[in-house]
Amino acid sequence: MEVSEGGVGDVLVLGHLCVDLMPSALGPIAFDAGGLRTAGPLHMRLGGAVAGTGRALVELGLPVRAAAAVGEDSLGGIVRGMVRGMF
């Protein structure tokens, strides 16, 4: 997601940022109530209202600025690292 330097017409997205944890499927997915399945590697991506909305607005060509709350736990540290890596 690209973030502009600020200016008239920018869209400010407010909310939370988090880490979306998405396991990979190993083979066909069967949804049996109460059943357990082995999952493949876990992938992480930036999630939450700010990431999702901001990403969509940038794809539409709008200049976006963001402000978000992030936790002080280990996953919050991962979020901050992901955001720093964007700039």
Secondary structure, DSSP 8 states (H G I E B T S, - for coil): -------TT-EEEEEE-EEEEEEEE-S-----TT----EEEEEEEEESHHHHHHHHHHHTT--EEEEEE--SSHHHHHHHHHHHTT-
